[in-house]
Amino acid sequence: MPGRLTTTAGLRMAVLAAAVAAALSTTGLQATAAPSRDHAPVNTAFTQAAEKYDVPRDLLAAVGYSETHLDGHDGEPSQDLGYGVMHLVSNPVNHSLDKAAEITGRSSAELRHDTSANIEGGAAVLRAHADALGLDRVERRDVNAWYPAVARYSNAEGATAALYADTVYQFLAQGIAAVAEGEKVTVTGRGVAPDKGAYKDSGSRGGLGTTSTDYPPALWVPASPSNYDTGRTEAIRAIVIHVTEGSYAGTVSWFQNPASEVSAHYVVRSSDGEVTQMVRDSDTAWHARSGNPYSVGIEHEGFIADPGWFTDTLYRSSAALTRHLADRYGIPKDRAHIVGHVEVPGNDHTDPGPNWNWDYYMQLVGGSGGNPPQPGDRSWVDTFADAPGYASPTSTVQTGVLKQGTNYVFCKVWGREIRDASGSYNHWWLLTDLDEGPAKQYVSAYYLSRWGDDEARDNTGATIPTCKDA
């Protein structure tokens, strides 16, 4: 999503969290000895935290890897205000950071910014969930018995919580090799048979959702109705690429949370390319501000700064989805219509960021690569031709309406006044994508009758830039 996916709603929530967060009850888990304030190397921190709170070390590492690939992102928050390698969260509905502070005696600032403290906090929260579920000492030695506690760590419910726990146990089975703060952290793969308890009928495929009717390879898990608009005010003509700045299961849960005030149409998982649809194509997801009415938003699990999330499987799965959407809605497979969140006018986000391989992605989509559109350089994207009345099979070089087949307008130049008997007029002339060589084919903005009186604006009301080389 954002440029660390901090949204306006997220900023409001940060303030709200401080006002409404009440201390959660622990389970008598307060440490008996004063915790060490010394920063420990990452492997040491996992070992010490696991011993202190009687949590299996590899399980603790797998939870962290599932959340962040063990990257604390320098204490910067995720989209739902989670911090550190263990993604301790402080928002109106998830208070794991506050709970970790209460149990460990460490400050919130220390838990956010110090990796060893953050790992200790994650272990403390996991142990609290285990105690609440009644796991005894023998059961705590069995990694398979921790499944319900891991599901609760997600702060999700039902099938979404099971999806989260399934991912953690998948990493336990496969093994992990990651680098955290320059240190290699490994988990050896092993056979797992988690005791899912109340989650046994909520597998990521069997219980999470039905098959999508818009895109059959995807699961259908609806976002909260509070996080999108029913229907659309404009035709679909663009696809927007996002990065979640959080985990797959966490993003699905976040979009289901009415407090988030954000959503996307699809979410793609990094490890295996699984796709979940959360808003129907025919409805308006809240993902790109000015781009919401006319675009489909695709979120990709990961963090902008870490290219390790952008697996070949993720690229291929997402490209197949984008290709399907482009074919279904007649969207050109080019970088003028398949864009990053950062490229949508009126947005302040930076995703998908410099680590997203656009050339490879567009090759997989089956379209053209190249650079994104830049206002003022004859690459301004607009789709007047998609609006009723603005496309015509006839045109003249100087005074015609947009010619049939026009997809977008590049830019504008000041030229001869066009005026009708009623007094409406315009001096602006528009360069379209039907430009043919040196004899540039301009069309008077007057014929886009909604803009008279020397106005030349696109369908969102933004000013069309002046052509640089006119």
C-alpha positions in Angstrom: 0.0 0.0 0.0 1.6 3.2 1.2 5.0 4.5 1.4 5.4 2.8 4.5 1.7 2.0 4.2 0.8 4.7 6.7 -2.7 5.9 5.7 -4.7 8.9 6.9 -6.9 6.4 8.7 -3.7 4.8 10.2 -2.6 8.2 11.5 -6.0 8.7 13.1 -5.9 5.3 14.6 -2.5 6.0 16.1 -4.0 8.9 18.0 -7.2 6.9 18.8 -5.1 4.0 20.1 -3.5 6.1 22.7 -6.8 7.3 23.9 -8.8 4.1 23.9 -6.3 1.3 24.6 -7.0 -0.3 27.9 -4.6 -2.6 29.6 -5.3 -6.2 28.7 -5.3 -8.7 31.4 -2.2 -11.0 31.4 -2.2 -14.4 33.0 0.1 -14.0 35.9 3.0 -14.1 33.5 4.9 -11.2 34.8 8.6 -12.1 34.8 10.0 -12.9 38.2 13.4 -11.5 37.4 14.2 -8.1 36.1 14.6 -8.4 32.3 18.1 -7.6 30.9 18.3 -4.3 29.1 21.4 -5.3 27.1 21.0 -5.7 23.4 21.5 -9.3 22.4 22.4 -10.6 18.9 19.4 -12.0 17.1 20.0 -15.7 17.6 20.8 -15.2 21.2 17.7 -13.1 21.6 15.5 -15.9 20.2 17.2 -18.5 22.4 16.9 -16.4 25.6 13.3 -15.3 24.9 12.3 -18.9 24.2 13.8 -20.1 27.4 12.5 -17.3 29.5 8.8 -17.8 28.4 9.0 -21.5 27.6 8.1 -21.0 23.9 9.7 -23.3 21.3 12.6 -21.3 19.8 11.9 -22.4 16.2 8.2 -21.6 16.5 9.1 -18.1 17.8 11.4 -17.5 14.9 8.7 -18.8 12.4 6.2 -16.4 13.8 8.6 -13.5 13.3 9.5 -14.7 9.8 5.9 -15.0 8.8 5.3 -11.5 10.0 8.3 -9.6 8.7 11.0 -12.0 7.3 12.8 -10.9 10.5 13.2 -7.3 9.3 12.4 -4.8 12.0 12.3 -1.9 9.4 14.2 0.4 11.8 11.2 0.7 14.1 8.9 2.1 11.4 5.3 0.9 11.6 3.5 -1.4 9.3 0.2 -0.5 7.7 -1.7 -1.6 10.9 0.8 0.0 13.3 2.9 -3.1 14.0 6.6 -2.8 15.0 9.7 -4.9 14.9 10.5 -8.4 13.8 7.7 -9.8 15.9 5.2 -7.2 14.6 3.9 -6.1 18.0 0.9 -4.0 17.2 -0.7 -1.0 18.8 -4.0 0.1 17.2 -7.6 0.3 18.5 -8.3 -3.4 18.0 -4.9 -5.1 18.5 -2.8 -4.2 21.6 0.0 -6.8 21.5 2.6 -4.1 21.9 0.9 -2.8 25.1 0.5 -6.4 26.3 4.2 -7.1 25.7 5.2 -4.0 27.6 3.0 -5.0 30.6 4.4 -8.5 30.7 8.1 -7.8 30.1 8.3 -4.5 32.0 9.9 -2.9 28.9 8.8 0.4 27.5 6.9 0.7 24.3 9.7 2.6 22.7 12.2 -0.1 23.6 9.9 -2.8 22.2 9.5 -0.9 19.0 13.1 -0.1 18.3 15.3 -2.8 20.0 15.2 -6.1 18.2 16.1 -8.3 21.2 13.4 -6.5 23.3 10.9 -7.0 20.5 11.6 -10.7 20.3 11.2 -11.0 24.1 7.9 -9.2 23.8 6.7 -11.6 21.0 7.6 -14.6 23.2 5.7 -13.1 26.2 2.6 -12.5 24.1 2.7 -16.0 22.7 3.1 -17.5 26.2 0.2 -15.4 27.4 -2.0 -16.9 24.7 -0.8 -20.4 25.6 -1.7 -19.9 29.2 -5.1 -18.6 28.3 -5.6 -21.8 26.3 -4.5 -23.9 29.3 -1.3 -25.4 27.7 0.7 -27.1 30.5 4.5 -27.6 30.7 4.4 -30.9 28.7 2.2 -29.4 26.0 4.4 -26.4 25.7 7.3 -28.7 24.7 5.3 -29.9 21.7 5.4 -27.4 18.8 2.2 -28.8 17.4 0.3 -27.9 20.5 0.9 -24.2 19.9 -1.3 -23.9 16.8 -4.3 -22.2 18.6 -1.9 -19.8 20.4 -0.2 -18.9 17.1 -3.7 -18.3 15.6 -4.5 -15.9 18.5 -1.3 -14.0 18.0 -2.7 -12.9 14.6 -5.5 -11.1 16.5 -7.8 -12.4 13.7 -10.8 -14.6 14.0 -11.9 -18.0 12.6 -10.6 -18.9 9.2 -8.3 -15.8 8.9 -6.6 -16.7 12.1 -6.2 -20.3 10.8 -4.7 -18.9 7.6 -2.1 -17.1 9.7 -1.2 -20.1 11.8 -1.1 -22.3 8.7 1.5 -20.0 7.2 3.7 -20.2 10.3 3.6 -24.0 10.3 4.3 -24.1 6.6 7.6 -22.2 7.3 8.3 -24.6 10.2 7.9 -27.5 7.7 10.0 -25.9 5.0 12.7 -24.5 7.2 13.9 -20.9 7.3 17.2 -19.2 6.3 17.0 -15.4 6.8 19.4 -12.6 7.6 18.4 -10.3 10.5 20.7 -7.3 11.3 23.5 -9.0 9.4 23.1 -12.2 11.3 22.0 -15.5 9.7 19.0 -17.0 11.4 17.9 -20.6 10.5 15.1 -23.0 11.3 15.6 -26.6 10.2 12.5 -28.0 8.4 10.7 -30.8 10.0 7.4 -32.7 9.8 4.6 -31.0 11.5 1.1 -32.1 12.5 -0.4 -29.2 14.3 -3.3 -29.8 16.7 -5.7 -27.1 15.4 -8.3 -27.5 18.1 -11.1 -25.1 17.4 -9.5 -24.2 14.1 -9.5 -27.7 12.6 -12.4 -26.8 10.2 -10.9 -23.4 9.2 -8.1 -24.3 6.9 -6.8 -21.7 4.5 -8.6 -23.4 1.6 -11.4 -25.2 3.2 -12.7 -22.6 5.6 -11.3 -19.2 4.6 -13.6 -18.5 1.8 -15.5 -19.7 -1.3 -14.0 -19.4 -4.8 -14.2 -16.0 -6.3 -16.7 -15.5 -9.1 -14.6 -12.6 -10.6 -11.4 -14.6 -10.7 -11.9 -18.4 -10.1 -8.3 -19.1 -9.0 -8.8 -16.8 -6.0 -10.5 -17.2 -2.7 -13.4 -14.9 -1.9 -13.1 -13.3 1.6 -15.1 -10.0 1.8 -13.7 -6.9 3.3 -15.7 -5.0 5.9 -18.5 -3.1 4.1 -17.2 -0.1 6.0 -14.0 -0.2 3.9 -15.3 0.2 0.4 -18.1 1.7 -1.7 -20.8 -0.4 -3.4 -20.7 0.1 -7.2 -18.6 2.3 -9.3 -18.9 5.8 -10.7 -16.5 5.2 -13.6 -15.6 2.3 -15.9 -12.6 0.2 -15.0 -9.6 1.3 -17.0 -6.5 0.8 -14.8 -4.8 -1.7 -12.5 -2.9 -0.4 -9.4 0.0 -2.4 -7.9 0.5 -2.1 -4.1 2.7 -3.6 -1.5 1.0 -4.5 1.8 3.7 -3.4 4.3 2.6 -6.4 6.4 1.8 -10.1 6.1 -0.8 -11.7 3.9 -3.0 -12.9 6.7 -2.5 -9.7 8.6 -3.6 -7.7 5.5 -6.7 -9.9 5.0 -7.6 -9.4 8.7 -6.9 -5.6 8.4 -9.3 -5.2 5.5 -12.0 -7.1 7.4 -11.6 -4.6 10.3 -14.0 -1.7 10.0 -11.6 0.6 11.8 -9.0 0.4 9.0 -10.9 2.4 6.4 -8.9 0.8 3.7 -9.2 -2.2 1.3 -8.1 -3.6 -2.0 -9.7 -5.9 -4.5 -7.1 -8.6 -4.3 -4.2 -9.7 -2.0 -1.4 -12.0 -3.3 0.7 -14.1 -1.0 4.5 -14.1 -1.3 5.4 -17.8 -0.6 3.0 -19.6 -3.0 1.1 -16.9 -5.0 -2.2 -17.6 -3.3 -4.8 -14.9 -4.2 -7.6 -13.7 -2.0 -10.3 -11.3 -3.4 -11.8 -9.0 -0.8 -13.8 -6.5 -2.9 -15.8 -7.3 -6.0 -14.4 -5.9 -9.3 -17.8 -4.0 -9.7 -17.3 -2.2 -6.3 -14.9 0.6 -5.4 -12.1 -0.4 -3.0 -10.4 2.3 -1.0 -6.8 1.8 -2.1 -5.6 4.7 -4.3 -7.6 7.9 -3.5 -8.2 9.6 -6.8 -7.7 6.3 -8.6 -10.4 4.4 -6.7 -13.3 5.0 -9.1 -11.6 3.6 -12.2 -9.1 1.1 -11.0 -8.6 -2.4 -9.6 -6.2 -2.6 -6.7 -3.9 -5.6 -6.1 -1.9 -5.8 -2.9 1.3 -7.9 -2.7 2.5 -9.4 0.5 5.8 -7.8 1.6 7.7 -4.7 2.5 8.9 -2.1 0.0 12.5 -2.1 1.3 12.9 -5.9 1.2 13.0 -7.5 -2.3 13.0 -11.0 -0.7 9.2 -10.8 -0.5 8.9 -10.4 -4.3 9.2 -14.1 -5.2 8.9 -15.5 -8.7 5.8 -17.2 -7.6 4.3 -13.9 -6.5 5.2 -12.2 -9.8 3.7 -15.0 -11.9 0.5 -15.3 -9.9 -0.1 -11.5 -9.9 0.7 -11.2 -13.6 -1.8 -13.9 -14.4 -4.4 -11.9 -12.4 -3.5 -8.7 -14.1 -3.6 -10.3 -17.5 -7.1 -11.6 -16.7 -8.3 -8.2 -15.6 -6.8 -6.5 -18.6 -8.5 -8.9 -21.0 -11.8 -8.8 -19.2 -12.1 -5.0 -19.0 -10.2 -4.0 -22.2 -7.3 -2.4 -20.3 -4.2 -1.9 -22.4 -1.3 -3.9 -21.1 1.1 -1.0 -20.8 2.6 1.1 -18.1 0.1 3.9 -18.7 -2.7 1.6 -17.5 -0.9 -0.8 -15.2 0.7 1.5 -12.6 2.2 1.6 -9.1 0.4 3.2 -6.2 3.1 5.9 -6.3 2.1 6.8 -9.9 -1.6 7.5 -9.2 -2.2 11.3 -9.1 -3.1 12.7 -5.7 -1.3 9.9 -3.7 1.6 10.3 -1.2 2.6 6.6 -1.1 5.8 5.1 -2.6 4.8 1.5 -3.3 5.6 -0.8 -4.9 9.0 0.9 -4.6 12.4 0.5 -6.4 12.7 -3.3 -5.7 9.6 -4.1 -7.8 10.8 -5.5 -11.2 8.5 -3.7 -13.6 10.2 -5.0 -16.8 9.9 -8.6 -15.6 6.3 -8.1 -14.4 5.2 -6.6 -17.7 6.9 -9.4 -19.6 4.8 -11.9 -17.6 1.7 -9.9 -18.1 2.3 -10.0 -21.9 2.4 -6.2 -22.3 5.0 -3.5 -22.8 7.4 -2.3 -20.1 9.1 1.1 -20.2 8.8 4.0 -17.8 5.6 5.1 -16.1 3.7 8.2 -17.3 5.2 11.5 -16.2 3.0 14.6 -16.3 4.2 17.1 -18.9 6.2 14.8 -21.1 3.4 13.8 -23.4 2.5 10.8 -21.2 -0.5 12.1 -19.3 -3.0 9.3 -19.1 -6.7 10.0 -19.5 -9.6 8.1 -21.0 -12.1 10.5 -22.4 -12.9 7.9 -25.0 -14.4 5.7 -22.3 -16.9 8.3 -21.4 -20.2 8.3 -23.4 -20.3 11.0 -26.1 -16.6 11.6 -26.3 -15.6 9.1 -28.9 -16.7 9.5 -32.5 -16.0 7.6 -35.8 -15.4 11.0 -37.5 -12.8 13.7 -36.9 -10.9 16.5 -38.5 -7.3 17.3 -37.8 -8.2 20.7 -36.2 -11.7 20.7 -34.8 -13.0 17.1 -34.4 -14.1 15.4 -31.2 -11.9 12.6 -29.8 -11.5 10.1 -32.6 -12.8 6.6 -32.1 -9.9 4.4 -30.8 -8.4 7.2 -28.7 -7.4 5.8 -25.3 -5.9 8.8 -23.6 -4.7 12.4 -23.9 -1.0 13.3 -23.4 -1.0 17.0 -22.9 -2.3 20.4 -24.0 -1.1 23.5 -26.0 -2.5 27.0 -26.2 -3.9 27.6 -29.7 -6.7 29.2 -31.8 -9.9 30.0 -30.0 -12.9 27.8 -30.8 -16.3 29.4 -29.9 -19.9 28.5 -30.7 -23.0 30.6 -31.0 -23.9 30.3 -27.3 -20.6 31.9 -26.3 -18.8 28.9 -25.0 -15.1 28.8 -26.0 -11.7 27.3 -25.4 -8.1 28.0 -26.4 -6.6 24.7 -25.4 -5.7 21.9 -27.9 -5.2 18.3 -26.8 -2.6 15.9 -28.1 -4.0 12.3 -28.1 -2.5 8.9 -28.5 -3.5 9.0 -32.2 -0.8 11.4 -32.9 0.8 10.4 -36.2 4.4 11.6 -36.7 5.6 15.2 -37.1 2.1 16.6 -38.1 0.7 16.2 -34.6 -3.0 15.7 -34.4 -4.5 18.1 -31.9 -8.2 18.3 -30.9 -9.8 21.3 -29.4 -10.6 20.9 -25.7 -13.8 22.8 -26.6 -15.2 19.6 -27.9 -14.9 18.0 -24.5 -17.9 20.2 -23.6 -17.8 19.8 -19.9 -14.7 22.1 -19.8 -15.4 25.5 -21.3 -13.9 28.9 -20.5 -10.2 28.0 -21.1 -10.3 24.9 -18.9 -8.6 21.6 -19.9 -8.9 19.1 -17.1 -9.0 15.3 -17.0 -11.8 13.1 -15.7 -10.8 13.5 -12.1 -10.7 17.3 -12.3 -6.9 17.5 -12.4 -5.3 20.0 -14.8 -3.8 18.4 -17.9 -0.1 19.4 -18.2 1.3 21.6 -21.0 3.2 19.7 -23.7 7.0 20.2 -23.4 7.9 19.8 -27.0 4.9 21.4 -28.7 
